[in-house]
C-alpha cells in the first residue's frame, strides 16, 4: 500500500489509466493469438492492469483526503 501511495502522489491519474488501457490491449491481442505462452502473457497483463487501476484509486483517495 505504501508503494502505491508513493506512486499515487507522483503520477497523474491519467498515466496509470493509460497503462491499464495499453495492457488490456496487449492481453486481448495475446488471447486472440492463442497458445499457452500467449495466454500466460495475457495473465501477466492482467496483473499490470490491476496494479495500474490500484494506483489510480490510490491517487483519487489521496486527492480526496489531502487536496
C-alpha positions, 0 to 999 in steps of 0.5 A: 500500500505504501508503494502505491501511495508513493506512486499515487502522489507522483503520477497523474491519474491519467498515466496509470489509466493509460497503462491499464488501457495499453495492457488490456490491449496487449492481453486481448491481442495475446488471447486472440493469438492463442497458445499457452505462452500467449495466454500466460502473457495475457495473465501477466497483463492482467496483473499490470492492469490491476496494479495500474487501476490500484494506483489510480484509486490510490491517487483519487483517495489521496486527492480526496483526503489531502487536496 
